[in-house]
Amino acid sequence: MLSLRIKDIPGNMERLAVFVAFLVLSTDVISASSGPATQANIYTALQIVLGESHPDIPPLTSGSGPVTVSTGLSLTAIREVDTEKNELEIVAMISQQWTNRQLAWGELLYGNNRTPSVTIDKSKVWVPDIVAYNAVTAPELLSPERVLVNENGTVVYVPLVRFRFKCYLGNVDTDDGSVCVLRLGPWTENADVVDVVAQDVILSSYDSEPEYELVEAASARYLVAFPCCEGYYSQARFSFNIRKRKSSLQNFFDW
């Protein structure tokens, strides 16, 4: 019988020893000639690397720099334009991507025909605590809390969220319209630890609103300082230029 004392093995060899023991004892050993890795093998490898990371601690990066979180927004709907309260309600997919080398489980598997990614519960890995700074109600999550972990340690989290946030809508009836900005950023980590990088707004899934027209959408990255805290905090800001659609009669007289 195989006897292996993991605690006697120093440093990074501990993880390799655990996996070697698994391969020896498993009846379904992965090899270059055995074809694609089974889900059981993949999840076993993933459990090994999950033991090395902590869901409450940002992952280590090369050069001790911040964790770069690529953040994009795919707008699906404008649900409400409240001109009395100056509030806008939208539904959007928020794409977040970062690298956690501690979750690079692919190096533990042999062969070329490997499954490139798996999905696991969000609670098992570190996820940036990104919030909507100008929200007037708590955002409503409309999708499962699952993340996709690639074999190279890249993590992707794309929740579908309903946001309601402050926006001055006094010009929404004019030709210029009103510009509403959703401000997303980490709540507890400054840019020295977590750096948010804004990606383009995607409109391929957007359902056009019958009463209001989306004139333009854009994104930008900002650094913000707060009196309470040290350093600067990065934000991804997504702006939406909207205006009320004109009736056919209004278009006739404007012509």
Stockholm file with secondary structure:
# STOCKHOLM 1.0

chainA/1-255         MLSLRIKDIPGNMERLAVFVAFLVLSTDVISASSGPATQANIYTALQIVLGESHPDIPPLTSGSGPVTVSTGLSLTAIREVDTEKNELEIVAMISQQWTNRQLAWGELLYGNNRTPSVTIDKSKVWVPDIVAYNAVTAPELLSPERVLVNENGTVVYVPLVRFRFKCYLGNVDTDDGSVCVLRLGPWTENADVVDVVAQDVILSSYDSEPEYELVEAASARYLVAFPCCEGYYSQARFSFNIRKRKSSLQNFFDW
#=GR chainA/1-255 SS CCCCCGGGSCTTHHHHHHHHHHHHHCSSCCCTTSCSCCHHHHHHHHHHHHTTCCTTSCCCCGGGCCEEEEEEEEEEEEEEEETTTTEEEEEEEEEEEEECGGGCGGGGCCSSCCCCEEEEEGGGSCCCCEEETTBSSCCEECSCCEEEEETTSEEEECCEEEEEEECCCTTTTSSSCEEEEEEEEESSCCTTTEEEEEEEEECTTCCCCSSEEEEEEEEEEEEEECTTSSSEEEEEEEEEEEEECCCHHHHHHHC
#=GC SS_cons         CCCCCGGGSCTTHHHHHHHHHHHHHCSSCCCTTSCSCCHHHHHHHHHHHHTTCCTTSCCCCGGGCCEEEEEEEEEEEEEEEETTTTEEEEEEEEEEEEECGGGCGGGGCCSSCCCCEEEEEGGGSCCCCEEETTBSSCCEECSCCEEEEETTSEEEECCEEEEEEECCCTTTTSSSCEEEEEEEEESSCCTTTEEEEEEEEECTTCCCCSSEEEEEEEEEEEEEECTTSSSEEEEEEEEEEEEECCCHHHHHHHC
//
